Every structure is written in C-alpha cells, then in structure tokens.
Amino acid sequence: MQFQKDEQLYERVFAESLLYFYRNRARYSDWQAVIIYPSRSIEQADIYPYRALLNSNQVHRVYLDELGDIRQLPVWVALMVLTTVDEAQAPQEARYLIERSAVEQPETARRAIIELITTIMVYKFEQLSRQEVESMLGITLKETRVYREIKEEGREEGREQGLEQGREEGLEQGLEQGRQQEAVNLVIRLLTKRFGAIPEEIRSHISSLPLPVLEDFSEALLDFTALPDVQVWLDAINNP
C-alpha cells in the first residue's frame, strides 16, 4: 500500500521482489505483486522502464478511488476505500460498514472490522480524541480490541494474585483483594495505553483506592484527555 508519492517505488518493489524470489527460488514457483494507491496521482510518474512488468499479469495496480461505490464493495475492500473518503462523508460510511459487518460477519471478524475502522478514523480525524471518534461512530472503547485485551490481562493477573493471597490469608479476603487488584491492573493499563508511562506516585495512589472507587475511576478515565486530568480526579477524591 502506497499512500505517499515515491518516484523510485517501482525500482524498490521490483528489486526487492526479484531478490526475494531469487533467494527463495526452491520454495516458490512464481511471484506476483499488488500495489495499492489511493489514486493515480500518487503513482510514480516515470513508469516507462517498467512497462513490460506493469502491463503483465504479474503486477496488479489498484486505485482505491476508482473501485466504485463503497457500499457495493466487499467489506474488506470497502475498509481500504474508507481511507480515501473525504472527512465529510467518512463518518457516515464508517457507521454503515460497522452496521453491515454486524449482519454479514461472524463476531470475531466484526470486532476486527470495528478495530480497523476506529484506527482509520483516528488517523483521518487527528484533531479528535479516540473517545470523540468512537462517539462519532456510535461505539465505545469497551468494544475495541485494546480495551478487551487489557481487561482480560488485568482479570487474569488479579485472579492469580487474589488466589495466592487467598491461600495465605483466607479465601474470602484473597478473592476480594483479587478483585481489587484486577481493577487496579485494568485502570493502570488503560492509562498507560492512552498517556504512556504513568508516574509512580499516581500508580501508588491508584493501588490504594478501594474497589468501588476504582470502578468509578475506570468509567471516568474515558473522559480524560491528558495525564493531568488523572491527578485532578484523584485530588478530588481526597478532597471532596
């Protein structure tokens, strides 16, 4: 996929492709290349030296803006075309693809599509936060892969720590501490994904919060736009 002008793209594509084929000749009996552009204007201007390859059935050039109505395309092709749709039209088409995937795709594929659409729209609307993009699309952070993975990791870590503590201090107390640790892990991982490294002072403060407060915090952090918002929220809890 080539979304920026590169006047030596074909030199590299053919040199690297043929070199790879040469080095792995025993494993392959043929090769083909597919080059995807948002439009013809991005393509390398001087293609004459490569006319034989470019006009052969071994090299396929795809121009996304020439594929037709995004709603008439297979959903996985439509996702690529979504990257070329202008900002005024993109939210509507993105919501359509999300709704369409719910009908046409199994759950695993649907979640992958939601994640791809969210990523595309975040890059397309760089001035908006991820939460604002999700609101635009009618989805929430909890539907995306990163949230589910973090939550599962936090649950597993909390369960393991809770069971260990349960053996030492009593099952009931250990399970309660496990739930609290699970919530701590989830909150810290979400904050790290959004804002990068979290200062130890904030980590320590979060670790000391009781479970009901942590549950409130896990919802509130979806509205934070910068790390200082975290400290403001924590200070408000200490000074109601």
C-alpha positions in Angstrom: 0.0 0.0 0.0 1.5 3.3 -1.1 -0.2 6.5 0.2 2.7 8.9 -0.4 4.4 10.0 -3.6 7.6 8.0 -4.2 9.4 8.4 -7.5 11.5 5.3 -7.0 8.9 3.0 -5.7 9.0 0.6 -8.7 12.8 0.4 -8.5 12.5 -0.9 -5.0 9.4 -3.1 -5.5 10.9 -5.0 -8.4 14.5 -5.1 -7.0 13.3 -6.5 -3.6 10.7 -8.8 -5.0 13.0 -10.4 -7.5 15.8 -10.6 -5.0 13.5 -12.4 -2.5 12.3 -14.7 -5.3 15.9 -15.4 -6.2 16.9 -16.3 -2.6 13.8 -18.4 -2.1 13.6 -20.0 -5.5 13.4 -23.5 -4.1 10.3 -22.6 -2.1 8.3 -20.8 -4.8 7.5 -21.4 -8.5 6.0 -18.0 -9.3 5.6 -14.5 -7.9 3.1 -11.6 -8.2 2.9 -8.1 -6.7 -0.1 -6.0 -5.8 0.4 -2.2 -5.3 -2.5 -0.3 -3.8 -2.8 3.5 -4.3 -5.4 5.9 -3.0 -5.5 7.4 -6.5 -3.4 7.5 -9.7 -1.9 10.9 -8.7 0.2 9.1 -6.1 1.8 6.7 -8.6 5.4 7.1 -9.7 5.5 9.4 -12.7 8.2 7.6 -14.8 6.9 4.1 -15.4 8.3 3.6 -18.9 11.3 1.5 -17.9 8.9 -1.0 -16.2 6.2 -1.0 -18.8 6.6 -4.8 -19.5 6.1 -5.8 -15.9 3.4 -3.2 -15.1 1.4 -4.3 -18.1 1.8 -8.0 -17.3 -0.4 -10.3 -15.3 2.3 -10.4 -12.6 1.8 -6.9 -11.3 -1.6 -5.5 -10.3 -2.1 -1.9 -9.6 -5.2 -0.9 -7.6 -6.5 2.7 -7.4 -9.0 2.8 -4.5 -10.9 5.9 -5.7 -11.7 4.0 -8.9 -13.3 0.9 -7.3 -16.8 2.4 -7.3 -19.4 2.9 -4.6 -18.0 1.9 -1.2 -21.4 0.3 -0.3 -21.2 -2.0 -3.3 -17.8 -3.4 -2.5 -16.9 -6.5 -0.4 -16.5 -5.2 3.2 -12.7 -5.9 3.4 -12.2 -3.9 0.2 -14.5 -1.2 1.4 -12.3 -0.8 4.5 -9.4 0.2 2.3 -11.6 2.6 0.3 -12.7 4.2 3.6 -9.1 5.6 3.9 -9.7 7.7 0.8 -13.2 9.0 1.6 -13.3 12.7 2.4 -14.0 13.8 6.0 -17.5 15.0 5.4 -18.6 11.6 4.1 -16.3 9.3 6.2 -18.3 9.1 9.4 -21.5 8.1 7.6 -19.7 5.4 5.6 -17.8 4.2 8.6 -21.1 3.7 10.6 -22.6 1.9 7.6 -19.7 -0.5 7.5 -20.0 -1.2 11.2 -23.7 -1.9 10.8 -23.1 -4.0 7.7 -20.4 -6.1 9.5 -22.8 -6.9 12.3 -25.1 -8.6 9.7 -22.6 -10.2 7.4 -19.6 -11.1 9.5 -19.1 -13.5 12.4 -18.3 -12.0 15.8 -14.5 -12.3 15.6 -14.4 -10.7 12.2 -16.9 -8.0 13.3 -14.6 -6.9 16.1 -11.6 -6.9 13.9 -13.5 -4.6 11.5 -14.6 -2.3 14.3 -10.9 -2.0 15.4 -9.7 -1.2 11.8 -12.5 1.4 11.2 -11.7 3.0 14.6 -8.0 3.2 13.7 -8.7 4.6 10.2 -11.0 7.3 11.6 -8.5 8.2 14.4 -5.9 8.9 11.7 -8.3 10.7 9.5 -9.6 13.0 12.3 -6.3 13.6 14.1 -7.8 16.7 15.9 -10.3 14.4 17.7 -9.6 12.1 20.6 -10.2 8.4 20.3 -13.3 8.8 22.5 -14.7 11.5 20.3 -14.1 9.3 17.2 -15.8 6.4 19.0 -18.8 8.7 19.8 -18.9 9.7 16.1 -19.1 6.1 15.1 -21.6 5.1 17.8 -19.3 2.7 19.6 -17.4 2.7 22.9 -13.9 2.0 23.9 -15.2 -1.2 25.5 -15.9 -2.7 22.1 -12.4 -2.3 20.8 -9.6 -4.9 20.9 -7.2 -2.9 23.1 -9.8 -2.5 25.9 -10.8 -6.2 25.8 -7.1 -7.3 25.9 -6.2 -5.0 28.7 -9.3 -6.1 30.7 -8.6 -9.8 30.2 -4.9 -9.3 31.2 -6.0 -7.4 34.3 -8.6 -10.0 35.2 -6.0 -12.8 34.9 -3.4 -11.0 36.9 -5.9 -10.1 39.6 -7.2 -13.6 39.8 -3.7 -15.1 40.2 -2.7 -12.6 42.8 -6.0 -13.0 44.6 -5.8 -16.8 44.7 -2.3 -16.6 46.1 -3.3 -14.2 48.8 -6.4 -16.3 49.5 -4.2 -19.3 50.3 -2.2 -17.2 52.8 -4.9 -15.1 54.4 -8.1 -16.8 53.8 -10.1 -17.4 50.6 -12.7 -14.7 51.1 -10.3 -12.0 51.8 -8.0 -13.1 49.0 -10.8 -13.1 46.4 -11.8 -9.6 47.5 -8.2 -8.4 47.2 -8.0 -10.2 43.8 -11.0 -8.2 42.5 -9.4 -5.0 43.8 -6.1 -5.9 42.2 -7.8 -6.7 38.9 -9.4 -3.3 38.9 -6.0 -1.6 39.6 -4.4 -3.5 36.8 -7.1 -2.6 34.4 -7.0 1.1 35.3 -3.2 1.4 35.1 -3.0 -0.5 31.8 -5.7 1.7 30.2 -3.9 4.9 31.4 -0.6 3.6 30.1 -2.1 2.8 26.7 -3.6 6.3 26.5 -0.9 8.5 28.1 2.3 6.5 28.1 4.4 6.0 31.3 2.4 6.7 34.5 4.4 8.3 37.3 4.9 6.0 40.3 3.1 8.4 42.6 -0.1 8.1 40.6 0.4 4.3 40.3 0.7 4.1 44.1 -2.3 6.3 44.6 -4.5 4.2 42.3 -3.3 1.0 44.0 -4.6 2.3 47.3 -8.1 3.0 46.1 -10.9 0.8 47.3 -12.8 -1.3 44.7 -15.9 0.9 44.4 -13.8 4.0 43.8 -11.7 2.1 41.2 -14.9 1.1 39.4 -15.9 4.8 39.2 -12.4 5.7 38.1 -12.5 3.1 35.2 -15.5 4.9 33.8 -14.3 8.4 34.4 -10.9 7.9 32.7 -12.7 7.5 29.3 -13.3 11.3 29.5 -9.7 12.2 30.4 -7.8 13.9 27.6 -4.4 14.3 29.3 -2.5 12.9 32.3 -3.1 15.9 34.5 -6.8 15.1 34.4 -6.0 11.9 36.3 -4.3 13.9 39.1 -7.2 16.3 39.2 -9.7 13.4 39.6 -7.6 11.7 42.3 -7.2 15.0 44.2 -11.0 15.5 44.1 -11.5 12.1 45.7 -9.1 13.0 48.5 -10.7 16.4 49.0 -14.4 16.0 48.3 
